[in-house]
Amino acid sequence: MTEKRMLALLIASVYFILGTPISALASEDEPNPDSRFSVLAKPLGVNLQSGPVGCCAELTPGVAFELKLNSNSRMLFEIERPIFNTSYDNAGRRHLEGLNFGIQYKYFVGLTLYLKGGLSQRSVTYSYRTDTDSSDFEGKSTAAVIALGNQWESSRDVVLAIDWIGYAMPMSTSITNESLSGSNQLDTQSRMNRVKDATLTDRAYFGLNIYLGISF
């Protein structure tokens, strides 16, 4: 599926969810008003900027802890373990892994519709090897993030939340342990720079972040 088709599907999903009566999606009973926090699994999240192929396309599963401040606002703390597309450009052996930590404030502008914003700290480790060339780096980036989504809670304390669309804007980046060697350093440097941009410095759209868990 191309990036344009994925984005079109996402927009159609948002239109459907916002146009569907709340009673058709939520529980018939009211959520427990005494619940103060939720533990959530995040089985799916998608970086829409790079699409399903591309240099560093990624999925972002993780776990989250949500603290209820009042009836309209929450604080969300989450950890993500990105799954990168390491099969891209198979000229060599590439290793790419990351870890993201986030803290976000979520405000409900409707019964289920929310806006959220906050910060995400990303860490990336990269290595690339061919028979003649090698490159490595470790990097960190702090990004501001915003997102629009819906959240439903049942009387049985089950929570379902979906970030339909979001945007991440890196504000600071640092690179350490960078090395480069081999006979084709220009090409190897170019590959490494593309990974730096895609994982640490480029602004990116994300969406379909699905959270499922239970409140206490």
N, C-alpha and C positions, 0 to 999 in steps of 0.2 A: 504494500500500500504506500503510495507516495505521500509526501508531506501535505500537499494540497488536499488530497482526499481525506487524510486523517483530520485536518483542520475543519473540512466541510462536515465530516461526521460529528466532530465535537460541537460545532455550532448548531447542528440539527438536534443534538442531544440536549443542549442548553435550552433551545426553543421549546422542545417537548416538555422538559422538566418544569420550566417556568410557566408553561401554559396548562399544565395538568392540575386539576383540583388537589389541594393538599390532602383532603380526606381520602383520596384514592391512593396516596402514597404512605401516609403516616398511619400509626395505630389509631384505632377508634378511641382508645383510652388515653388520658393525659400522661405524660412522662412523670416520673417520680420527682416532686419538687425538692425533696430532701437530698438528692444525689449531689455530691460536691466534686467528684473527679471521675475521670474515665480512663481506662487503659485500652488502647487501640492498636490493632495490627494494620499495617498498610501493605496489602498484597500487590498493589499496582500503582505506579506513577510513571509518566512518560515525558521525556524531554522532546517537545515538539519542534524545537529549532533545528535539530540535526536529522529529524525524521527516522525511519526504521533502518536506514543504511547510513551512509555518510561516515565521516571521520570518527566520531565518538558518540554515536547514538547510544542512548542509555535508558534503562528502566530504573526506577528508584523505590524499591520496596524498603520497608522499615517498620519501626514501632514508634508509638507516641503516647504521651501522658497529657491529659487535658484537665485543667483546673477551672472549675466554675467560679467566677467572681460574683456574678449576679445573674438575673434572668436573661440579660441581653449580651453578656460578654464572657469570654473564656481566655485563658492563657494556654498555649499549646507548646509542649516541648517534644521534639522528635529527633530520632536518629535514623538516617538512611544509609543503606549500603548499595551504591550504584552498580548496576550490571552493564558494563560497556560492551560495545560491538567490537571485539578484538579480532574478528575475522576480516575487517575492512583492510583492503590493500595488502594482499598476502605476499608481498615481496620479501618479507622477513618475519621473524618471530617477535610479536609484540606482547608485552605484559602491561596492563593498565588496571589499576584498582583505586578506589576512593572511599571516603567516609564523610558524611555530612551531618552536622549538628545544627538544629534550628530552634529558635524561640520566636513565637508569633502571638500577636494579640488578635482575637477573633471577635467581631462585633456583629450581632444579628440585626439586620435592617428590616426583617420581616419575620414571620413565624418560623420559617426554616432557612431563609436566604441570609447568607452572611458574607461579609468582607473581612479579610484578614491581612495582616502585614507584619513584617518583622525582619529578622536577620538570619542568615544561613552561613555557617562556617564550613568550607569545603577543604578536604585534604586529598591530594592525588599523588600516586607513585607510578612512575612510567619507566619502562625500559624497552629498547628495541635492538634486535640483533640480526645480522646477516653473517655470511661467511667472512665478510671483509670489513663490516662497519658495525658500530655500536653507539648508543646514546642512552642517557639516563637523566632523570630529574625528579625532584620532589617539590610539590607546590602546595600553597595554601591560598585561599581566597575568601574574603568576606563580602557577601552580597545582600542587598536589600531585596525583599520579596513581597509581592502583593498577590492576592488571589480572590476569586469569586466562587462561592459554592453553596451547597445546600446540606443541611444536617437534620436527620430525623431521629427521635428517641421514643421508644415504646414504653408502655407501662411496666414491661418486664425488664427494663433497664438495658435494652439492646440499643446500641448507637450505630448509625450509618451516616457517614459524611463523605461528600465528594467535592473536591476542588475541580470545577469544570475548566477553568482557564486561569493561568497565573503568569507572572512576569518576574524575572530575576535580573537585577542590575548589579554586577560586581562593583565594589567601591575600592577595594585594596587587594593587592596580590603580591605574594612573595615566592621566590624560587630558590631552592637550595640543592646542594649535591648534584649540580648539573655537570655532565661530562659528555664528551664527543670525541670519537676516534674513528679512523678508517680511511679508505682510499677515496670515498665519495662523500665527503663531509658536507658539501653544499646541499645535496639531496637529503641526507640524513638530518641536517639542521632544519630543513624545510618541513620534513615530517614531524619533527619534534615541536616546531613552532605551531603547526596546525593543532596538535593535541593541546598545547598550552592555551591557545585561543579558545578552543571548543570547550575545555573543561574548567578553565579558570577565569578568563578575561572577557569572553563574549557575553553580551546580553542574550537572554534566552526566554522563550515561551515554554511553559509546561502545562500539563493538564491531565485530567482523568486520574487525579490522586484519590484513591479510594481508601477510606478508613472504616474499619469494622471492629467493634469491641463492646465493652460493657461498662456501665457506670455504677458507682457505689455511693 
